[in-house]
Amino acid sequence: MNAAPTLHSLSVGDVVAGGSFPLTRDSLVRYAGASGDFNPIHYRDDVAVSVGLPGVLAHGMLTMGLAVQSVVDWAGDPARIVDYQVRFTRPVPVDAETGALVTVVAKVGAIDTDAAIARIDLTVTFNEQTVLGKAQARVSLA
């Protein structure tokens, strides 16, 4: 188990977390069951295409949750995340056979030493295109 990060060990620009997260249609079914979001654009290609989408899409909140999980793991305690926000900029299509791979890079964007808070900026991509804009988590390191 990693030691919890400290404010004094960080510098703006440090990459603190990240990874690649595979999604499959099974992932979407499990998330739908857990969240109660059974919108058919998340499991039926015909419905997704009929409303102008390229096919089945990952739930936005699933993508958002995957993105912050690496920060939670780095911080060592989910209670350290005092704020998290994103803008949904692009959907994540999940192919029936190949799925989708979401990539996350989490960097220190700012440090508030008085409040003992680090702002972690997340770059979240699928097929080398950003899918979450202004993705930021504020982490208490007091």
HELIX and SHEET records of a PDB file:
HELIX    1   1 LEU A    7  SER A    9  5                                   3    
HELIX    2   2 ARG A   25  SER A   35  1                                  11    
HELIX    3   3 PRO A   40  HIS A   42  5                                   3    
HELIX    4   4 ASP A   45  SER A   50  1                                   6    
HELIX    5   5 GLY A   60  ALA A   75  1                                  16    
HELIX    6   6 PRO A   78  ARG A   80  5                                   3    
SHEET    1   A 5 VAL A  15  LEU A  23  0                                        
SHEET    2   A 5 ALA A 100  ASP A 112 -1                                        
SHEET    3   A 5 ILE A 117  PHE A 126 -1                                        
SHEET    4   A 5 GLN A 129  SER A 140 -1                                        
SHEET    5   A 5 ILE A  81  PHE A  88 -1                                        
END                                                                             
